[in-house]
């Protein structure tokens, strides 16, 4: 997704400053073997790398790569594959011509390629840098207890974006910290009649899946979540049924808590249009909240101030603000700190001096630090200073990713083979949450999961 910048400094000057800062710190990084080994002279040559990033994200990633090229003399040949990344990589591997390095947005692809012996193990290559990532991230980048990936870019899906001025206008003085408080705040906003509580992103179903997954995690915990992800727990289980019932409360009868009602949400709720209803470029907001991951920041107009300032205005042309709060859990729940996330994992498909140097660099805090300064980015690398992030919202986001006590990967991204069907099922339940329809859809989901996952 295209990323808007939130820095007042000019882009070219910022990249130059960050690059110089990063290169100045390389000797420190080299000492623990986690990044560039430029002290022995330039390596030279070239290396190919693929990822999904295009447009502004591609520009930002190239800014990350520039210091690596300058220091090593290695020419990086980058190709942005967009949403076709997984399919393109599978075809390239099958055809015997994959890139040397690739980043994919799900651990399922990593596991599949590792099982085919298409990946090179990384522990001996990145060395101590592996400890810069929490155990949950390391497990997601491993296959048969062997490390095959480095999580370069991370996403926090535990976020609810809200307009502070709308909350203030509705008389809400603090953000909800529990699920019952969230439902109560929805009722308060709806009762006012001026704003819809929620602008729901429906798109083709993935935002609704993210919403369900957050709620399931908070209600049932990480162990149950991972059981459902692998289909060790059935979709027809009481835990799933209860989550759908709670989701129905959130959207309200007939979508009464949604902007435009259920019909309007399904017709106009594509991403990022759903974000614009809460943070419009012109005029005033029509909704209070939008449920999605931290990448929503990239779709908020650049004149919005991050944080909850005292002068937040309802007018987009005055002093508007944006902020987030953590997706809440039930009162007294032990799952309050559990976090759903996603990311892009770097893998080595061809081992040579150039590709090994690039993987070591991507595992270093120096590489992530560059994009962190540019904005629209979060890292799972706990050695990236929080001061590298340009605003309080992104700093809180990054802190959550590196300190989460229970972390789970986005469940729909783990459903190899039936993910689009899962999205359609979620939309089906959203439109008709009656007990009979939920039972029917859950049975269908069990059949689809069994066909795709083999059990």
N, C-alpha and C positions, 0 to 999 in steps of 0.2 A: 504494500500500500504506500502511496506517496506520503512523504513526511514533510510537515511544515516546520520551519526553524523558529526557535523561540529565543535566539540570542540577538542582542542589539549590535554586537560586533559584526562587521562585514564577513561574508562567508569565506572569501579567499584569505583574508587576514586571519580568521579563526583557524582554518585548516593549517596554514603555515605555522602559526603559533603552537598549535597542538602537536604538529609533526616535529617541530624543533624540540619541544619539551619531551616528547616521547623518545626521540633519538638520544637526547642528552641522558636519559635514564637507562639506555640500553645496556650499559656496562653492568649495572646492577642486576638487570634481568638475566644477562648472559651468565653471571656468576652462579646461578642456580640451575643453569641448563634449560631454562624454560622458553627462551626465545632465540634471538639472533646470535650466531656465532661469528660475528663479523671481524673479530680481532685477528682471525687467521687469514684475512684477505677476502676479497669478494669471490663469491661462488660463480656467478655468471650463469648463462643459459636461460632457459624459460620453463614455465610451469603453467599448466592449464587448471582452471578451477571453475566449477559451475555452482550456482545457487539460484534461488527463486527471485532474487531482488532485481527490480528494474527501476527505471525512472530515478527519482530522488534517492531512493534506497541504494540504487546502484552507484550513484555519485558518492554517497557517503561511504560505501564499502571501498570504493576506489581510493578515497581519502585515507582509509585505514591501510590500504596496501602500499601507498606511495612511499612511506618511510622504509618499508621492507625492501622495495625495489631499489631505493637509493643506497641502502646500506649493503645489500648483498650483490647488487648488479644483476639480480634475477628479474627477467621480464615476466610479469604475471599476465596471462591471457584469460581474462574473465568473460564468462557468458552468463547472462541473466535469463533463466528459463521460465520465469513467472510461475503460474499455478500448474504448469505442465512439468515441473521439475522431476517429480518421482517417476512419471511415465517415461520422460526423456532419458533419465539415468538408467532405468531398467532396460530400455532398448539399447543403450550404448554398451552396457555390460554384456547383454546377450550377443551383441554384434562384435564384441572383442575390442571396442574402441572407446572406453570410458575416459573421462578426464582424470588427471592425476589426483586431484582433490575435489571433493564435492560436499556441499552442505545441503541437508534435507530437513524438512520441518516435522519429522516424526521419527520416533525410535523404532517403529515397525519396519521401516525400510532398512534401517541399520541392521536389525536382526536378520532380516531376509537375506541381505547381501553377505553378512558374516557367515550365515549358514551355507551359502554357496561358495565360501572361501574367496570372495571377491574383494575383501578388505584386508588391510595390513594392521596387526596389533600395534598399539601406540604406547604402552607403558614404558618400554625401553627408549622410546623416542622423546617423549615429553618429560619423562623423569619426575622430579618433585612437583612440577606444575599441576600434576593430577590432583594433588591435595588442595589446590585452590578452589575446588568445586566440592560441594557437599556430597554426602554419600548417596542421597537420592538421585542427584544428577549423574554421579558415577555409575550407579546401577542402570540407569536408563541408557547410558552410552556403552554398555557392556553386553556381551553375549557369551554364555557358558563361562562366566567369571573372568572373561578376558576383555580388557578395555579396547574398544574400537572407535571411539568418537570423543570429540571435545565440543561441549555446548558453547558456541561462540555468542549467539544472540538468544535472549530469553524473553518470555512474555508472562506477565502476571495477569491471570484471569479472575483474581479475587477482588476485582475493583467494581465499584458502582460510581459512575460519574454523576454529579449533580450540580445544579446552578444555585450557588449560595443566595443570590438575590431572590429567587423564587421561594426557597425555604424560609427566608426572612419575611417575605410578603405573606406567607401562609401562617406565620407565627411560630414556626419551628426553630428553636434556639440552638439545638445540637443535633448532630447526625445520629441515626439509630445504631446501637451496638448489639441488639438482639433481634431475632426474627419477629417476635410480637411487636417490638417497637417500630420495625419497618412497616408492618401491616397497618399499625395505628397511624403512622405518619402519612401513609397513602390515603387513609380515610380522611385525615385532616385536610390534605391538599385537594382531594376530590370534593369535599364538602364546601370548600371555598368557591368552587365553580369557575374559577378563572383559568386554572392550569390543569392539565392532565397529570396525574402522578407519574406515569411512565410513558416514555417513547420507546416502544418495543422494536428492536431490530429483528425482522423476520427473515428477510432475504430468501435464501433457498432452504433455510432451516438450521444452519450451523450456529447462528447466535442463540436460537432457542435451545439447541443442544447444550451450548455453554452454560446457559441459565439453569437448565435442569441439572447439569453436572455439578455446578456450584452448590445448588440446593441439596442434592443427594449427598455430597461430601459433608456438608455442615450438619445434616440430619443423622447420617449413618457412620461417618468416619472413613479414614483412609483404607483400612483393611477391607471393609465392605466395598468401597469404591473400586479397589483393585480386583476384588473378586468379580464384580460386575464387568469390569473391563475385559477380563479373560473369559467371561461366561461361566466361571465357577459358580457364580450366583445367577439364577435365572431372572430374566426380565419380568417374569410373572410372579416374582417374589413379593411379599408384603412390603418390603422396604421401598421397592420401586413404586408400587401402588400408592403408598403413603406420600411419596415425593410428588407424584403427579397430583395428588389431592391438595398438597400445599402450594404447588405451582398454580392450581386453579384459583386458590385464594388470592394469590399475588395479582393475577390478571383481572380478577373480579368476574362476576356473573356476566356472560356475554361480552367480556372484555371491557367492563365498565371502568376499569382503572387505566385503560390504555388510550393513548391519543388516537382519536378517530374510532374508538371501539375496536372490536375484533376485525370487522370488515375493513376499517381504515388502516389498521396496523398491517394486515396482510396485503393490502393494496399499495401502501406507501412506505412500508417499514424497511426498505432495503438499506443496507449499509453503504455509504455513511449518511444517507438522508435522515435516518433516525437520530443521528447526533445533532444535526442542524436544528431540530425542533427544540432542543435543550440549549444549544449554543448557536443561535442564528448569526449570520454575518450582517443582517439588517433587521431592523424592527425589534420586537420583543419575543422572548421564548414562549412557547405554547405548552411545554411539558417541563417537569422538574428533574427527572432522572432518566438515565439510560444505562442499561446493564450490559457491559462488555469489558474486554480486557484492556490492558494499559495502552494498546495501540490506538485507542480512541483519541488520545492526546494529539495524534497527527492529523485528526480531522476537526479539531477545534480551531476556529479562526485565530490568527496570531495576535490580535489585539486583546484577547482575553488574558487576564492576569491569573497565573496559577496560584492557588491558595485561597484562603478565606478572609480577604481583607474587609475592613470596616466600610469601605466606600464602594462595594460591589453594586453595580447598577443593573436594572432590568433592561436598559437600552444598550443595544449592541454598539452604538456609536459613542457611548459615554465611557464608563469604566466597568465593563463586565468582567466577571471572574468565572473560573471553573475550579472544581475540586473533586476529590474522591473520598469514599469511605470503604472500609472492608466489607465484603459480603457477609452479612450477619448470620450467626448461628442461633439455635434456640436458647432460651435463658438457661444458664448453668451448664451448657454443653461443653464437653471436653474437646470438641472439634472446632472451637472458635479460631484457633491459630492454623488450622489445616488450609493449605493453599493449592488451588488448581493452576497449572501453568502450561506453557508450551515453549517452543524454541527451535533453533536451527543448529543442528549438530554437524561438525566438520569431520569428514572421514578420509582416510588415505587409501586410494585404489591402486596407485602406482608408486612404488618406493624408489626414490633416487635422491641425490643430495638436495635438489631444488624443492621437491615436494616435502621432504622431511623438514627442511628449514621453514617452509610455509606453515606446516602443521604446528611446529614449535612456537612460531610467532602467534598464531591464532589462539594458542593456549595461554599466552602471556597476558598479564594485565595491561601491558603497554598497548596492545592492539585494541582491546575493548575500550580503553580510556579515550581513544580518539573519537570513536563514534558516540560515546557517552557525552562528551563535551558538545557534540553537534546537536544532540537532542533526538527524541524519537527512538530511543534505544535503551535497553536494560541488559545487564550481564549477570550470569550466574557465577562469575568469577569473584570470589570474596576478597581478592586483593585489589580490586578496582576501588579507589577512594570514593566515598559518597560525595565528596566535594567536586568530583568530576561532572556530576549531573547538574544541569543548568537551573533547576527550580525545585521548590520543596515537594511538589507532587512526584516528580521523577526520582528524587532522592528517597522518598518514603517507599516508592515502588521497588527500587533496587534493593533497599534494605530488607523488605519483605521477602524478596526472592532468595537472598543469600542467608536469611536467618530463620526461614520457616521450619517449624518443628516437624511438620508432616507435609510432604510435598507429593502431589500426584500429577501425572501428565494428562493433558486433555483427552478424555476418554474416547471421543469420537475419532480422534486421530489414530487411535490404536486399533480401530475396527477395520482391519485390512479386508477389502472386498465388499463391505456392505455399508460403508459410511454414508453415502448419499441416501440409501434406503432408510437408515436410522434418522436422518434429518427429516425425511418425509413423514416418518412415523411420529416424530415429535410434533410436527405441525398438525397432524391428524388429531392427536390428543388435545393440543391447544385449542383447536376449533370445537371439539366435542369431548369435554371431560367427563361425560356420563360414565357410570360404572360399567355398563355393558360395552361401550366403545373402548374404554381403557382395557378391559379384559381381552377384547378381541385384538387390539393392537399389541398388547404385551405378548400374546400367543404368537402373533406374526413375527415379532421381534426375536423371540426365541428360535423360531424356525430359520429366520434370516441369519442370526448369529451362528447357529449350528452349521448351516451350509457354508458360511464364510470361514469360520474358525475350526471346523472339524469336530466340534463337541458341543 
